[in-house]
Amino acid sequence: MPVQVEIISPEKLLFRKEVEMAVIPGEEGDIAAMPDHAPIMLLLRGGVVSLYEGGVVTERFFVSGGFADITADRCTILADEALPVEDIVLSEAETRLEMLEMQLTNVAADDIIDQERISRKIQATRAAIEAAEAAHPIH
């Protein structure tokens, strides 16, 4: 019995298909959405959603954050930003990381909210860079 997975970004529905398992980057750690999973809703951190068929990863999507709603037969991912891992442009992600790190150094020491917001973006951008490097290794 498969689990129906949907990955939705603010722009569009990116993916809808039944899979054996989806491994999702939760705020508290990775979680596997599988058939008969106990219902749970969780916050996502920046990272990769890996979709499995026949015990192997068949598709990978980068998400920058968002929410996931998991039930016994469905996993709906509402991502702040999402795209197939192979579509990540490494040079753009590296430039974005540099800009975010510069922004973080310019935040007032007592502005905890802005520090946290930028830190989350930095974490997500680093995850995108790692995913892009893994998808396109330099030989």
ROMARVO-112841 format. One record per residue: chain; x, y, z of N, C-alpha, C in turn. Coordinates in nm, 4 decimals, always signed. Example, Ala and Ser with C-alpha at 12.3 -4.5 7.8 and 13.67 -1.06 7.14 Angstrom:
! residues 2
NODE chain   n_east  n_north     n_up  ca_east ca_north    ca_up   c_east  c_north     c_up
NODE     A  +1.3190  -0.5690  +0.7800  +1.2300  -0.4500  +0.7800  +1.3200  -0.3300  +0.7800
NODE     A  +1.2850  -0.2250  +0.7080  +1.3670  -0.1060  +0.7140  +1.2900  +0.0030  +0.7870
This chain:
! residues 139
NODE chain   n_east  n_north     n_up  ca_east ca_north    ca_up   c_east  c_north     c_up
NODE     A  +0.0848  -0.1185  +0.0000  +0.0000  +0.0000  +0.0000  +0.0892  +0.1247  +0.0000
NODE     A  +0.0870  +0.2031  -0.1048  +0.1716  +0.3233  -0.1133  +0.1124  +0.4418  -0.0366
NODE     A  +0.1909  +0.5478  -0.0281  +0.1461  +0.6727  +0.0321  +0.1414  +0.7784  -0.0792
NODE     A  +0.0338  +0.8557  -0.0832  +0.0174  +0.9625  -0.1823  +0.0946  +1.0849  -0.1338
NODE     A  +0.1914  +1.1313  -0.2126  +0.2724  +1.2468  -0.1753  +0.2406  +1.3629  -0.2684
NODE     A  +0.2211  +1.4795  -0.2083  +0.2045  +1.6042  -0.2839  +0.3065  +1.7038  -0.2309
NODE     A  +0.3773  +1.7678  -0.3224  +0.4697  +1.8752  -0.2870  +0.4181  +2.0005  -0.3553
NODE     A  +0.3844  +2.0992  -0.2726  +0.3200  +2.2204  -0.3225  +0.4037  +2.3412  -0.2816
NODE     A  +0.4386  +2.4238  -0.3793  +0.5075  +2.5501  -0.3522  +0.4046  +2.6612  -0.3663
NODE     A  +0.4386  +2.7841  -0.3278  +0.3430  +2.8934  -0.3464  +0.3022  +2.9125  -0.4931
NODE     A  +0.3897  +2.8721  -0.5864  +0.3615  +2.8914  -0.7282  +0.2753  +2.7823  -0.7893
NODE     A  +0.2987  +2.6549  -0.7453  +0.2294  +2.5462  -0.8151  +0.2434  +2.4136  -0.7409
NODE     A  +0.1670  +2.3180  -0.7869  +0.1816  +2.1793  -0.7435  +0.3012  +2.1219  -0.8195
NODE     A  +0.4062  +2.0836  -0.7477  +0.5278  +2.0331  -0.8123  +0.5249  +1.8830  -0.8344
NODE     A  +0.4577  +1.8122  -0.7442  +0.4650  +1.6667  -0.7494  +0.3396  +1.6083  -0.6857
NODE     A  +0.2840  +1.5071  -0.7495  +0.1734  +1.4297  -0.6923  +0.1858  +1.2885  -0.7467
NODE     A  +0.2123  +1.1954  -0.6559  +0.2314  +1.0574  -0.6983  +0.2296  +0.9671  -0.5758
NODE     A  +0.1946  +0.8421  -0.5983  +0.2041  +0.7438  -0.4917  +0.3463  +0.6887  -0.4894
NODE     A  +0.4048  +0.6837  -0.3693  +0.5397  +0.6314  -0.3522  +0.5420  +0.5346  -0.2341
NODE     A  +0.6497  +0.4612  -0.2253  +0.6684  +0.3674  -0.1151  +0.6954  +0.4416  +0.0163
NODE     A  +0.7781  +0.5487  +0.0081  +0.8168  +0.6231  +0.1264  +0.8697  +0.7599  +0.0843
NODE     A  +0.8476  +0.8595  +0.1713  +0.9053  +0.9924  +0.1530  +0.9812  +1.0278  +0.2801
NODE     A  +1.1078  +1.0651  +0.2664  +1.1861  +1.1098  +0.3812  +1.1912  +1.2620  +0.3749
NODE     A  +1.1461  +1.3238  +0.4842  +1.1204  +1.4676  +0.4882  +1.2109  +1.5340  +0.5917
NODE     A  +1.2679  +1.6531  +0.5598  +1.3543  +1.7224  +0.6555  +1.2726  +1.8013  +0.7588
NODE     A  +1.2384  +1.7363  +0.8677  +1.1633  +1.8027  +0.9740  +1.2526  +1.8927  +1.0570
NODE     A  +1.1932  +1.9894  +1.1215  +1.2662  +2.0826  +1.2075  +1.3419  +2.0077  +1.3182
NODE     A  +1.2848  +1.8983  +1.3669  +1.3458  +1.8200  +1.4746  +1.4273  +1.7015  +1.4224
NODE     A  +1.4378  +1.6875  +1.2922  +1.5103  +1.5758  +1.2317  +1.4305  +1.5173  +1.1170
NODE     A  +1.4914  +1.4308  +1.0411  +1.4237  +1.3693  +0.9268  +1.3170  +1.2717  +0.9746
NODE     A  +1.2096  +1.2618  +0.8972  +1.1010  +1.1696  +0.9290  +1.0582  +1.0999  +0.8002
NODE     A  +1.0266  +0.9725  +0.8116  +0.9834  +0.8937  +0.6962  +0.8319  +0.8822  +0.6965
NODE     A  +0.7696  +0.9280  +0.5890  +0.6249  +0.9126  +0.5706  +0.6032  +0.7825  +0.4947
NODE     A  +0.5350  +0.6890  +0.5608  +0.5105  +0.5570  +0.5028  +0.3646  +0.5200  +0.5254
NODE     A  +0.3146  +0.4207  +0.4541  +0.1764  +0.3776  +0.4765  +0.1528  +0.3436  +0.6236
NODE     A  +0.0330  +0.3776  +0.6716  -0.0094  +0.3541  +0.8097  +0.0667  +0.4370  +0.9124
NODE     A  +0.1274  +0.5469  +0.8700  +0.1966  +0.6363  +0.9626  +0.0936  +0.7031  +1.0531
NODE     A  +0.1288  +0.7226  +1.1782  +0.0417  +0.7964  +1.2696  +0.0296  +0.9399  +1.2191
NODE     A  -0.0880  +1.0003  +1.2296  -0.1051  +1.1384  +1.1834  -0.0120  +1.2338  +1.2593
NODE     A  +0.0512  +1.3220  +1.1833  +0.1409  +1.4207  +1.2423  +0.1510  +1.5398  +1.1479
NODE     A  +0.1669  +1.6579  +1.2063  +0.1941  +1.7782  +1.1287  +0.3263  +1.8320  +1.1813
NODE     A  +0.4171  +1.8670  +1.0900  +0.5461  +1.9126  +1.1367  +0.5985  +2.0290  +1.0554
NODE     A  +0.6852  +2.1067  +1.1211  +0.7575  +2.2140  +1.0547  +0.8740  +2.1539  +0.9779
NODE     A  +0.9018  +2.2110  +0.8623  +1.0152  +2.1658  +0.7816  +1.1315  +2.2624  +0.7959
NODE     A  +1.2514  +2.2075  +0.7915  +1.3709  +2.2905  +0.7809  +1.4165  +2.2826  +0.6352
NODE     A  +1.5070  +2.3682  +0.5961  +1.5618  +2.3588  +0.4619  +1.6323  +2.2261  +0.4438
NODE     A  +1.6018  +2.1565  +0.3360  +1.6632  +2.0266  +0.3115  +1.6003  +1.9571  +0.1931
NODE     A  +1.6262  +1.8283  +0.1828  +1.5829  +1.7508  +0.0669  +1.4751  +1.6514  +0.1062
NODE     A  +1.3680  +1.6490  +0.0268  +1.2646  +1.5464  +0.0367  +1.3059  +1.4365  -0.0605
NODE     A  +1.3282  +1.3163  -0.0080  +1.3676  +1.2020  -0.0916  +1.2502  +1.1070  -0.1048
NODE     A  +1.2155  +1.0721  -0.2284  +1.1025  +0.9839  -0.2568  +1.1547  +0.8479  -0.3007
NODE     A  +1.0988  +0.7432  -0.2419  +1.1477  +0.6065  -0.2633  +1.0462  +0.5194  -0.3346
NODE     A  +1.0981  +0.4363  -0.4240  +1.0235  +0.3292  -0.4907  +1.1154  +0.2084  -0.4962
NODE     A  +1.0665  +0.0944  -0.4570  +1.1485  -0.0265  -0.4624  +1.2749  -0.0174  -0.3794
NODE     A  +1.2708  +0.0600  -0.2718  +1.3856  +0.0717  -0.1831  +1.4942  +0.1668  -0.2285
NODE     A  +1.4744  +0.2359  -0.3410  +1.5749  +0.3310  -0.3897  +1.5114  +0.4690  -0.4099
NODE     A  +1.5941  +0.5720  -0.3975  +1.5470  +0.7089  -0.4197  +1.5213  +0.7277  -0.5684
NODE     A  +1.3991  +0.7705  -0.6015  +1.3644  +0.7929  -0.7418  +1.3580  +0.9409  -0.7765
NODE     A  +1.3259  +1.0246  -0.6766  +1.3187  +1.1689  -0.7009  +1.3574  +1.2424  -0.5744
NODE     A  +1.4170  +1.3631  -0.5931  +1.4578  +1.4458  -0.4800  +1.4167  +1.5896  -0.5071
NODE     A  +1.3573  +1.6519  -0.4049  +1.3153  +1.7908  -0.4133  +1.3764  +1.8683  -0.2979
NODE     A  +1.4279  +1.9876  -0.3279  +1.4753  +2.0762  -0.2227  +1.3575  +2.1587  -0.1726
NODE     A  +1.3442  +2.1709  -0.0403  +1.2454  +2.2605  +0.0198  +1.3201  +2.3542  +0.1142
NODE     A  +1.2811  +2.4813  +0.1160  +1.3497  +2.5785  +0.2014  +1.2882  +2.5866  +0.3401
NODE     A  +1.1767  +2.5208  +0.3593  +1.1026  +2.5242  +0.4854  +0.9563  +2.5051  +0.4528
NODE     A  +0.8713  +2.5111  +0.5538  +0.7279  +2.4959  +0.5326  +0.6680  +2.4004  +0.6335
NODE     A  +0.5646  +2.3279  +0.5909  +0.4928  +2.2342  +0.6767  +0.4702  +2.1037  +0.6018
NODE     A  +0.4537  +1.9962  +0.6773  +0.4131  +1.8682  +0.6192  +0.3001  +1.8126  +0.7040
NODE     A  +0.1988  +1.7604  +0.6374  +0.0854  +1.6949  +0.7024  +0.0890  +1.5490  +0.6592
NODE     A  +0.1151  +1.4606  +0.7552  +0.1284  +1.3181  +0.7254  +0.0126  +1.2429  +0.7898
NODE     A  -0.0513  +1.1565  +0.7108  -0.1568  +1.0688  +0.7619  -0.1216  +0.9251  +0.7225
NODE     A  -0.2128  +0.8328  +0.7477  -0.1877  +0.6911  +0.7194  -0.1637  +0.6630  +0.5715
NODE     A  -0.2218  +0.7448  +0.4822  -0.2090  +0.7165  +0.3390  -0.1705  +0.8378  +0.2549
NODE     A  -0.1338  +0.9493  +0.3202  -0.1060  +1.0726  +0.2459  +0.0019  +1.1539  +0.3167
NODE     A  +0.0804  +1.2258  +0.2357  +0.1792  +1.3205  +0.2865  +0.1707  +1.4451  +0.1990
NODE     A  +0.1259  +1.5541  +0.2587  +0.1153  +1.6804  +0.1862  +0.2221  +1.7744  +0.2392
NODE     A  +0.3073  +1.8222  +0.1494  +0.4153  +1.9134  +0.1852  +0.3825  +2.0502  +0.1276
NODE     A  +0.3674  +2.1473  +0.2159  +0.3446  +2.2861  +0.1758  +0.4755  +2.3602  +0.1995
NODE     A  +0.5513  +2.3791  +0.0934  +0.6862  +2.4341  +0.1041  +0.6877  +2.5840  +0.0795
NODE     A  +0.7735  +2.6538  +0.1546  +0.7939  +2.7969  +0.1307  +0.8516  +2.8175  -0.0090
NODE     A  +0.9422  +2.7287  -0.0450  +1.0058  +2.7280  -0.1772  +1.0436  +2.5828  -0.2047
NODE     A  +1.0232  +2.5367  -0.3260  +1.0569  +2.3980  -0.3594  +1.0947  +2.3878  -0.5061
NODE     A  +1.1891  +2.2977  -0.5345  +1.2269  +2.2703  -0.6718  +1.3020  +2.1380  -0.6759
NODE     A  +1.3011  +2.0733  -0.7926  +1.3795  +1.9506  -0.8055  +1.5268  +1.9803  -0.7776
NODE     A  +1.5942  +1.8912  -0.7083  +1.7344  +1.9124  -0.6716  +1.8197  +1.9432  -0.7942
NODE     A  +1.7926  +1.8758  -0.9047  +1.8753  +1.8980  -1.0246  +1.8575  +2.0383  -1.0834
NODE     A  +1.7554  +2.1126  -1.0397  +1.7336  +2.2488  -1.0890  +1.8035  +2.3553  -1.0053
NODE     A  +1.8684  +2.3162  -0.8961  +1.9405  +2.4134  -0.8136  +2.0626  +2.4608  -0.8915
NODE     A  +2.0797  +2.5924  -0.9003  +2.1973  +2.6507  -0.9661  +2.2978  +2.6831  -0.8560
NODE     A  +2.4054  +2.6076  -0.8515  +2.5024  +2.6171  -0.7429  +2.5586  +2.7579  -0.7271
NODE     A  +2.5960  +2.8217  -0.8360  +2.6555  +2.9562  -0.8273  +2.5569  +3.0565  -0.7682
NODE     A  +2.4297  +3.0446  -0.8027  +2.3279  +3.1344  -0.7465  +2.3099  +3.1095  -0.5972
NODE     A  +2.3110  +2.9837  -0.5570  +2.2966  +2.9504  -0.4151  +2.4168  +3.0016  -0.3355
NODE     A  +2.5366  +2.9888  -0.3914  +2.6565  +3.0372  -0.3224  +2.6540  +3.1889  -0.3083
NODE     A  +2.6091  +3.2595  -0.4116  +2.5961  +3.4052  -0.4043  +2.4931  +3.4445  -0.2996
NODE     A  +2.3819  +3.3730  -0.2968  +2.2779  +3.4014  -0.1971  +2.3316  +3.3801  -0.0557
NODE     A  +2.4091  +3.2755  -0.0352  +2.4670  +3.2485  +0.0962  +2.5572  +3.3633  +0.1399
NODE     A  +2.6413  +3.4120  +0.0504  +2.7293  +3.5250  +0.0827  +2.6483  +3.6471  +0.1232
NODE     A  +2.5413  +3.6763  +0.0491  +2.4569  +3.7924  +0.0805  +2.3893  +3.7758  +0.2168
NODE     A  +2.3387  +3.6566  +0.2452  +2.2724  +3.6320  +0.3733  +2.3705  +3.6425  +0.4897
NODE     A  +2.4907  +3.5902  +0.4720  +2.5908  +3.6003  +0.5783  +2.6277  +3.7458  +0.6043
NODE     A  +2.6333  +3.8265  +0.4987  +2.6599  +3.9695  +0.5143  +2.5442  +4.0367  +0.5886
NODE     A  +2.4210  +4.0020  +0.5520  +2.3041  +4.0573  +0.6212  +2.3082  +4.0242  +0.7695
NODE     A  +2.3463  +3.9014  +0.8020  +2.3491  +3.8589  +0.9416  +2.4497  +3.9403  +1.0222
NODE     A  +2.5635  +3.9741  +0.9622  +2.6631  +4.0538  +1.0345  +2.6146  +4.1964  +1.0580
NODE     A  +2.5187  +4.2425  +0.9776  +2.4679  +4.3787  +0.9912  +2.3452  +4.3902  +1.0808
NODE     A  +2.2952  +4.2783  +1.1338  +2.1775  +4.2808  +1.2207  +2.2205  +4.3239  +1.3606
NODE     A  +2.1398  +4.4096  +1.4212  +2.1678  +4.4551  +1.5574  +2.1742  +4.3359  +1.6528
NODE     A  +2.2650  +4.3439  +1.7498  +2.2862  +4.2334  +1.8439  +2.1605  +4.1985  +1.9226
NODE     A  +2.0735  +4.2955  +1.9452  +1.9521  +4.2695  +2.0246  +1.8304  +4.2349  +1.9382
NODE     A  +1.8482  +4.2260  +1.8067  +1.7364  +4.1927  +1.7167  +1.7323  +4.0411  +1.6941
NODE     A  +1.6867  +3.9703  +1.7964  +1.6854  +3.8238  +1.7944  +1.5961  +3.7700  +1.6825
NODE     A  +1.4841  +3.8334  +1.6592  +1.3894  +3.7857  +1.5573  +1.4533  +3.7907  +1.4189
NODE     A  +1.5181  +3.9009  +1.3851  +1.5822  +3.9127  +1.2540  +1.7008  +3.8167  +1.2428
NODE     A  +1.7764  +3.8009  +1.3521  +1.8874  +3.7055  +1.3510  +1.8366  +3.5645  +1.3217
NODE     A  +1.7267  +3.5257  +1.3865  +1.6702  +3.3918  +1.3670  +1.6185  +3.3745  +1.2238
NODE     A  +1.5518  +3.4761  +1.1713  +1.4978  +3.4699  +1.0350  +1.6101  +3.4505  +0.9331
NODE     A  +1.7148  +3.5295  +0.9459  +1.8265  +3.5195  +0.8518  +1.9022  +3.3882  +0.8720
NODE     A  +1.9168  +3.3450  +0.9961  +1.9854  +3.2177  +1.0237  +1.9128  +3.1004  +0.9595
NODE     A  +1.7801  +3.1029  +0.9611  +1.7025  +2.9961  +0.8960  +1.7258  +2.9973  +0.7446
NODE     A  +1.7328  +3.1164  +0.6870  +1.7593  +3.1269  +0.5431  +1.8998  +3.0764  +0.5099
NODE     A  +1.9952  +3.1061  +0.5979  +2.1320  +3.0576  +0.5777  +2.1341  +2.9054  +0.5824
NODE     A  +2.0654  +2.8462  +0.6814  +2.0610  +2.6999  +0.6928  +2.0002  +2.6386  +0.5676
NODE     A  +1.8899  +2.6967  +0.5192  +1.8237  +2.6440  +0.3994  +1.9143  +2.6575  +0.2769
NODE     A  +1.9842  +2.7690  +0.2654  +2.0730  +2.7899  +0.1511  +2.1913  +2.6937  +0.1551
NODE     A  +2.2452  +2.6695  +0.2737  +2.3530  +2.5698  +0.2861  +2.3029  +2.4308  +0.2464
NODE     A  +2.1806  +2.3987  +0.2860  +2.1222  +2.2690  +0.2482  +2.1060  +2.2598  +0.0967
NODE     A  +2.0668  +2.3707  +0.0327  +2.0534  +2.3721  -0.1135  +2.1892  +2.3503  -0.1796
NODE     A  +2.2929  +2.4138  -0.1258  +2.4277  +2.3974  -0.1811  +2.4732  +2.2523  -0.1674
NODE     A  +2.4523  +2.1936  -0.0499  +2.4903  +2.0532  -0.0291  +2.4148  +1.9612  -0.1251
NODE     A  +2.2854  +1.9877  -0.1441  +2.2050  +1.9048  -0.2346  +2.2539  +1.9186  -0.3782
NODE     A  +2.2856  +2.0417  -0.4193  +2.3342  +2.0645  -0.5558  +2.4689  +1.9970  -0.5773
NODE     A  +2.5572  +2.0063  -0.4780  +2.6887  +1.9428  -0.4909  +2.6757  +1.7911  -0.4982
NODE     A  +2.5834  +1.7346  -0.4215  +2.5624  +1.5895  -0.4247  +2.5009  +1.5454  -0.5578
NODE     A  +2.4145  +1.6299  -0.6147  +2.3481  +1.5957  -0.7409  +2.4412  +1.6108  -0.8606
NODE     A  +2.5370  +1.7023  -0.8493  +2.6289  +1.7304  -0.9600  +2.7726  +1.7274  -0.9094
NODE     A  +2.8226  +1.6097  -0.8697  +2.9600  +1.6045  -0.8170  +3.0623  +1.6429  -0.9236
NODE     A  +3.1661  +1.7104  -0.8778  +3.2756  +1.7495  -0.9683  +3.3712  +1.6314  -0.9773
NODE     A  +3.4018  +1.5912  -1.0997  +3.4909  +1.4754  -1.1199  +3.6310  +1.5223  -1.1464
